[in-house]
Amino acid sequence: MQAKSFVSKNLVAIIMVPTILGGHYAWYRLQQMDELVKPEQRSQLPILKYINDFFNKDTAKVETMKK
């Protein structure tokens, strides 16, 4: 009975999380096809770009503090 309750309460998350992950994976795979996207036009996954930007800002702050 608890499994049915869990599924009914979290149905949106159970459906949307794999859908979002699948969409990102499909976008990544499309970016890797040379016929569709030239290597110089490829961009990074948005989430990875955000993470890189976030950590690069922190790194820049630390390097500025060291000076």
N, C-alpha and C positions, 0 to 999 in steps of 0.2 A: 504494500500500500504506500510506503514511503517513496518508492521510485516513481510511482505515478504522480504523487504530489510534487516531487522535485522537478519532474519533466514539465508539468503544467505551470509551475511557478517560473521556470527558467527557459521556457520554450524559445523566446526571442533570442536569448544569448546562445542557446544550443544551435540555432539556425544561423545567426548572423556571424558569429566568430569564424566558423569554417568558411562561410561565404566571403568574408573580408580577406581572410588568409589566402583563399583560392584565387581571389581577384588579384591580389598582389603578386602571387606566384605566376599567374597567367601574364600579367603585365611585364614581369621580369623576363619570362621566356620569350615574349614578343620582342623585347628590347635586344635579345641576344641573336635574333635572326638577321643575318647580313642582308638578305633580300628586302627586308622591311626597313631596317634602320642601319645607316652607315656607322661604323665604329666611332667616328669623330662626333656623331650626333647623339650618341647614347648618353643617357643621363642616369644618375644613380636612383635607386628606389627612394621615394620621398621620405619614408621613415628612417632609412639609413642616412640620408642627407641631413635630416633634422638632428639625428644623434651626433653625426660628425660636427655639424655647426655648433651644437650645444657644447660638446667637449672641446672644440677648438677655441671657443670663447673663454672657457674656464682656463685652458692652457695659456692663452694670451694674457689673462689676468695674473696668473701665477708668474709668468715670465716678466711682466711689468713690475710686479711686486719685488722680484729679485734684484732689479736694477736700482 
